[in-house]
């Protein structure tokens, strides 16, 4: 993510609180609950660096809470910090809207798909987006590319970032 940041833009991270074994579906609900229950402290600490936008990059938070639960969480966090707070899931949705995509393939390309969403939990997806787009002839996005695009645009930064897929070259 830092490699995508234009000059003058800083990226800050804070790990969400979760205990227990990772990399397994076993105990995932408990870890998700723990992250959501402790997210206020994490967001409060991030807000101290005075960012323009805070991104909750953990996609499972969105799945766990559902649409209304996520909306309620974001509203609460925005009220408590005075900062715009968005999610990875919401960023993907906005990027699909911006690319005017209505049919999406996940991980495997289909002829009728207008774009491909590359899901790579724990894998570096950014370096391959441009190559896949050239090979497939259609947009390829990941949560990481969508989050950076959305956060930059919400911050009023329209600088294009070539080499990481079509999305990052759009205003």
Residue pairs with C-beta under 8 A, 6 or more apart in sequence:
1 11
1 126
1 144
1 147
1 148
2 11
3 126
4 126
4 144
4 145
4 148
4 161
4 164
4 168
5 11
5 148
6 152
6 157
6 159
6 161
9 152
9 155
9 157
10 49
12 46
12 49
12 51
14 42
14 45
14 46
15 42
16 35
16 38
16 39
16 42
16 58
17 34
17 35
17 38
17 41
17 42
18 31
18 34
18 35
19 31
19 34
20 27
20 30
20 31
21 27
22 31
23 122
28 60
29 64
32 60
32 61
32 64
33 64
35 58
35 61
36 61
36 64
36 65
36 73
39 56
39 61
39 73
39 77
40 76
40 77
40 80
43 54
43 56
43 77
43 80
43 81
43 85
44 80
44 81
46 54
47 54
47 81
47 82
47 83
51 83
52 83
52 84
52 151
52 154
52 155
52 156
53 83
53 84
53 85
53 86
53 151
53 154
53 155
54 77
54 81
54 83
54 84
54 85
54 86
55 85
55 86
55 87
55 88
55 91
55 147
55 150
55 151
56 74
56 85
56 86
56 87
56 88
57 87
57 88
57 143
57 147
58 88
59 87
59 88
59 89
59 143
61 70
61 73
61 87
62 70
62 87
62 88
62 89
62 90
63 89
65 72
65 73
70 87
70 89
70 90
74 85
74 86
74 87
74 90
77 85
78 84
78 85
84 154
86 147
86 150
86 151
86 154
88 143
88 146
88 147
89 143
90 150
91 143
91 146
91 147
91 149
91 150
91 151
92 117
92 141
92 143
92 146
94 146
94 150
95 141
95 145
95 146
95 149
95 150
95 167
96 104
96 115
96 141
98 149
98 167
98 170
99 114
99 115
99 139
99 141
99 166
99 167
99 170
101 114
101 115
101 139
102 114
103 112
103 113
103 114
103 115
104 113
104 114
104 115
104 116
104 117
105 113
105 115
105 116
105 117
106 116
106 117
106 119
107 116
107 117
107 118
107 119
108 116
109 116
109 136
109 138
113 138
114 138
114 139
115 138
115 139
115 140
115 141
116 132
116 136
116 138
116 139
116 140
116 141
117 140
117 141
117 142
118 125
118 128
118 129
118 132
118 140
118 141
118 142
119 125
119 142
119 143
120 142
125 142
125 143
125 144
125 145
126 142
126 144
126 145
126 164
129 140
129 141
129 142
129 145
129 164
129 165
130 163
130 164
130 165
132 140
132 165
133 139
133 140
133 165
133 166
139 165
139 166
139 167
140 165
141 165
141 167
145 164
145 165
145 167
145 168
146 167
148 161
148 168
149 167
149 168
149 170
152 158
152 159
153 171
158 171
160 168
160 169
160 170
160 171
161 168
161 169
162 168
162 169
